[in-house]
Amino acid sequence: MKKCAVSFMLLLAGVFSSFTWSANSLHFVAEDLYPLHFENHDKEPQGFLVDVVKAVLIHCGCDGRVEIMPQARAFKELQETPNILMMSLLKTPSREQQFRFLGPVYNAHAYLLGLKERQFTLTDLQSARGLRVSTVRGYYSQQYLEQAGFSLERDLVLAPEPASLMKMLYKERTDLVLTNTLSLDKELKNIGLNPRLLEKKLRLNDFPNELHITANKQLPQETADKISASLQAIKESGHYQALLNKWQLKLETE
């Protein structure tokens, strides 16, 4: 009987250990955004930042996994779950109060884009006032435009999601869209639009451009420090640059 009790306690300890390991495992999430993070034909996570995260996990000796999911769900998970991290989130002043930003992993500058056949004289964001400028509802870019004086009553047009945003532009239901161009060609081709009809009209240098590995504030400080240090280490070792080269990427300079 005593032997059975000991066996049961060992089994229970094993189950508890497994539960603890799972609870402490890091879960990195991100939207499908080629070539940073996306699902391949086998529905497996792939991309430049997937490789970066894997290198960080190996360096820090941390257990973790990667999952691709819709942006809204990924952001919700980040807000609600301590061991959830986003592989890339735009660092903005308001978000700095909400999350832990563990280090920049890429940059993506924002532009006002328009059709080549339509010419505008743009010197800065204010010179676009009076034109119909669009972005996706709920994105930081909406707040950015509203703070600059754009309004729904006059010159701000919102779209429900990125595909609709670009379709509005091509159908001339808006004049300009605010977005980055990271995977724009691929996105346009996927929805049947010709990328050659589009051009950058104005680069918005004051728009936040750093994408960071981002964690919930309840992530233990020790773990956050390990991830930050490991990210810095793979940059200093040249491994980060090698991954940039592998994916034929380069960091945009100011």
Secondary structure as a PSIPRED ss2 file (coil, helix, strand):
# PSIPRED VFORMAT (PSIPRED V4.0)

   1 M C   1.000  0.000  0.000
   2 K H   0.000  1.000  0.000
   3 K H   0.000  1.000  0.000
   4 C H   0.000  1.000  0.000
   5 A H   0.000  1.000  0.000
   6 V H   0.000  1.000  0.000
   7 S H   0.000  1.000  0.000
   8 F H   0.000  1.000  0.000
   9 M H   0.000  1.000  0.000
  10 L H   0.000  1.000  0.000
  11 L H   0.000  1.000  0.000
  12 L H   0.000  1.000  0.000
  13 A H   0.000  1.000  0.000
  14 G H   0.000  1.000  0.000
  15 V H   0.000  1.000  0.000
  16 F H   0.000  1.000  0.000
  17 S H   0.000  1.000  0.000
  18 S H   0.000  1.000  0.000
  19 F H   0.000  1.000  0.000
  20 T H   0.000  1.000  0.000
  21 W H   0.000  1.000  0.000
  22 S H   0.000  1.000  0.000
  23 A H   0.000  1.000  0.000
  24 N H   0.000  1.000  0.000
  25 S C   1.000  0.000  0.000
  26 L E   0.000  0.000  1.000
  27 H E   0.000  0.000  1.000
  28 F E   0.000  0.000  1.000
  29 V E   0.000  0.000  1.000
  30 A E   0.000  0.000  1.000
  31 E C   1.000  0.000  0.000
  32 D C   1.000  0.000  0.000
  33 L E   0.000  0.000  1.000
  34 Y C   1.000  0.000  0.000
  35 P C   1.000  0.000  0.000
  36 L C   1.000  0.000  0.000
  37 H E   0.000  0.000  1.000
  38 F E   0.000  0.000  1.000
  39 E E   0.000  0.000  1.000
  40 N C   1.000  0.000  0.000
  41 H C   1.000  0.000  0.000
  42 D C   1.000  0.000  0.000
  43 K C   1.000  0.000  0.000
  44 E C   1.000  0.000  0.000
  45 P E   0.000  0.000  1.000
  46 Q E   0.000  0.000  1.000
  47 G C   1.000  0.000  0.000
  48 F H   0.000  1.000  0.000
  49 L H   0.000  1.000  0.000
  50 V H   0.000  1.000  0.000
  51 D H   0.000  1.000  0.000
  52 V H   0.000  1.000  0.000
  53 V H   0.000  1.000  0.000
  54 K H   0.000  1.000  0.000
  55 A H   0.000  1.000  0.000
  56 V H   0.000  1.000  0.000
  57 L H   0.000  1.000  0.000
  58 I H   0.000  1.000  0.000
  59 H H   0.000  1.000  0.000
  60 C H   0.000  1.000  0.000
  61 G C   1.000  0.000  0.000
  62 C C   1.000  0.000  0.000
  63 D C   1.000  0.000  0.000
  64 G E   0.000  0.000  1.000
  65 R E   0.000  0.000  1.000
  66 V E   0.000  0.000  1.000
  67 E E   0.000  0.000  1.000
  68 I E   0.000  0.000  1.000
  69 M C   1.000  0.000  0.000
  70 P C   1.000  0.000  0.000
  71 Q H   0.000  1.000  0.000
  72 A H   0.000  1.000  0.000
  73 R H   0.000  1.000  0.000
  74 A H   0.000  1.000  0.000
  75 F H   0.000  1.000  0.000
  76 K H   0.000  1.000  0.000
  77 E H   0.000  1.000  0.000
  78 L H   0.000  1.000  0.000
  79 Q H   0.000  1.000  0.000
  80 E H   0.000  1.000  0.000
  81 T C   1.000  0.000  0.000
  82 P C   1.000  0.000  0.000
  83 N C   1.000  0.000  0.000
  84 I E   0.000  0.000  1.000
  85 L E   0.000  0.000  1.000
  86 M E   0.000  0.000  1.000
  87 M E   0.000  0.000  1.000
  88 S E   0.000  0.000  1.000
  89 L E   0.000  0.000  1.000
  90 L E   0.000  0.000  1.000
  91 K C   1.000  0.000  0.000
  92 T C   1.000  0.000  0.000
  93 P H   0.000  1.000  0.000
  94 S H   0.000  1.000  0.000
  95 R H   0.000  1.000  0.000
  96 E H   0.000  1.000  0.000
  97 Q C   1.000  0.000  0.000
  98 Q C   1.000  0.000  0.000
  99 F E   0.000  0.000  1.000
 100 R E   0.000  0.000  1.000
 101 F E   0.000  0.000  1.000
 102 L E   0.000  0.000  1.000
 103 G E   0.000  0.000  1.000
 104 P E   0.000  0.000  1.000
 105 V E   0.000  0.000  1.000
 106 Y E   0.000  0.000  1.000
 107 N E   0.000  0.000  1.000
 108 A C   1.000  0.000  0.000
 109 H C   1.000  0.000  0.000
 110 A E   0.000  0.000  1.000
 111 Y E   0.000  0.000  1.000
 112 L E   0.000  0.000  1.000
 113 L E   0.000  0.000  1.000
 114 G E   0.000  0.000  1.000
 115 L E   0.000  0.000  1.000
 116 K C   1.000  0.000  0.000
 117 E C   1.000  0.000  0.000
 118 R C   1.000  0.000  0.000
 119 Q C   1.000  0.000  0.000
 120 F C   1.000  0.000  0.000
 121 T C   1.000  0.000  0.000
 122 L C   1.000  0.000  0.000
 123 T C   1.000  0.000  0.000
 124 D C   1.000  0.000  0.000
 125 L H   0.000  1.000  0.000
 126 Q H   0.000  1.000  0.000
 127 S H   0.000  1.000  0.000
 128 A H   0.000  1.000  0.000
 129 R C   1.000  0.000  0.000
 130 G C   1.000  0.000  0.000
 131 L C   1.000  0.000  0.000
 132 R C   1.000  0.000  0.000
 133 V E   0.000  0.000  1.000
 134 S E   0.000  0.000  1.000
 135 T E   0.000  0.000  1.000
 136 V E   0.000  0.000  1.000
 137 R C   1.000  0.000  0.000
 138 G C   1.000  0.000  0.000
 139 Y C   1.000  0.000  0.000
 140 Y H   0.000  1.000  0.000
 141 S H   0.000  1.000  0.000
 142 Q H   0.000  1.000  0.000
 143 Q H   0.000  1.000  0.000
 144 Y H   0.000  1.000  0.000
 145 L H   0.000  1.000  0.000
 146 E H   0.000  1.000  0.000
 147 Q H   0.000  1.000  0.000
 148 A C   1.000  0.000  0.000
 149 G C   1.000  0.000  0.000
 150 F C   1.000  0.000  0.000
 151 S C   1.000  0.000  0.000
 152 L C   1.000  0.000  0.000
 153 E C   1.000  0.000  0.000
 154 R C   1.000  0.000  0.000
 155 D C   1.000  0.000  0.000
 156 L E   0.000  0.000  1.000
 157 V E   0.000  0.000  1.000
 158 L E   0.000  0.000  1.000
 159 A E   0.000  0.000  1.000
 160 P C   1.000  0.000  0.000
 161 E C   1.000  0.000  0.000
 162 P H   0.000  1.000  0.000
 163 A H   0.000  1.000  0.000
 164 S H   0.000  1.000  0.000
 165 L H   0.000  1.000  0.000
 166 M H   0.000  1.000  0.000
 167 K H   0.000  1.000  0.000
 168 M H   0.000  1.000  0.000
 169 L H   0.000  1.000  0.000
 170 Y H   0.000  1.000  0.000
 171 K C   1.000  0.000  0.000
 172 E C   1.000  0.000  0.000
 173 R C   1.000  0.000  0.000
 174 T C   1.000  0.000  0.000
 175 D C   1.000  0.000  0.000
 176 L E   0.000  0.000  1.000
 177 V E   0.000  0.000  1.000
 178 L E   0.000  0.000  1.000
 179 T E   0.000  0.000  1.000
 180 N E   0.000  0.000  1.000
 181 T C   1.000  0.000  0.000
 182 L C   1.000  0.000  0.000
 183 S C   1.000  0.000  0.000
 184 L H   0.000  1.000  0.000
 185 D H   0.000  1.000  0.000
 186 K H   0.000  1.000  0.000
 187 E H   0.000  1.000  0.000
 188 L H   0.000  1.000  0.000
 189 K H   0.000  1.000  0.000
 190 N H   0.000  1.000  0.000
 191 I C   1.000  0.000  0.000
 192 G C   1.000  0.000  0.000
 193 L C   1.000  0.000  0.000
 194 N C   1.000  0.000  0.000
 195 P H   0.000  1.000  0.000
 196 R H   0.000  1.000  0.000
 197 L H   0.000  1.000  0.000
 198 L E   0.000  0.000  1.000
 199 E E   0.000  0.000  1.000
 200 K E   0.000  0.000  1.000
 201 K E   0.000  0.000  1.000
 202 L E   0.000  0.000  1.000
 203 R E   0.000  0.000  1.000
 204 L E   0.000  0.000  1.000
 205 N C   1.000  0.000  0.000
 206 D C   1.000  0.000  0.000
 207 F C   1.000  0.000  0.000
 208 P C   1.000  0.000  0.000
 209 N C   1.000  0.000  0.000
 210 E E   0.000  0.000  1.000
 211 L E   0.000  0.000  1.000
 212 H E   0.000  0.000  1.000
 213 I E   0.000  0.000  1.000
 214 T E   0.000  0.000  1.000
 215 A E   0.000  0.000  1.000
 216 N E   0.000  0.000  1.000
 217 K C   1.000  0.000  0.000
 218 Q C   1.000  0.000  0.000
 219 L C   1.000  0.000  0.000
 220 P C   1.000  0.000  0.000
 221 Q H   0.000  1.000  0.000
 222 E H   0.000  1.000  0.000
 223 T H   0.000  1.000  0.000
 224 A H   0.000  1.000  0.000
 225 D H   0.000  1.000  0.000
 226 K H   0.000  1.000  0.000
 227 I H   0.000  1.000  0.000
 228 S H   0.000  1.000  0.000
 229 A H   0.000  1.000  0.000
 230 S H   0.000  1.000  0.000
 231 L H   0.000  1.000  0.000
 232 Q H   0.000  1.000  0.000
 233 A H   0.000  1.000  0.000
 234 I H   0.000  1.000  0.000
 235 K H   0.000  1.000  0.000
 236 E H   0.000  1.000  0.000
 237 S C   1.000  0.000  0.000
 238 G C   1.000  0.000  0.000
 239 H H   0.000  1.000  0.000
 240 Y H   0.000  1.000  0.000
 241 Q H   0.000  1.000  0.000
 242 A H   0.000  1.000  0.000
 243 L H   0.000  1.000  0.000
 244 L H   0.000  1.000  0.000
 245 N H   0.000  1.000  0.000
 246 K H   0.000  1.000  0.000
 247 W C   1.000  0.000  0.000
 248 Q C   1.000  0.000  0.000
 249 L C   1.000  0.000  0.000
 250 K C   1.000  0.000  0.000
 251 L C   1.000  0.000  0.000
 252 E C   1.000  0.000  0.000
 253 T C   1.000  0.000  0.000
 254 E C   1.000  0.000  0.000
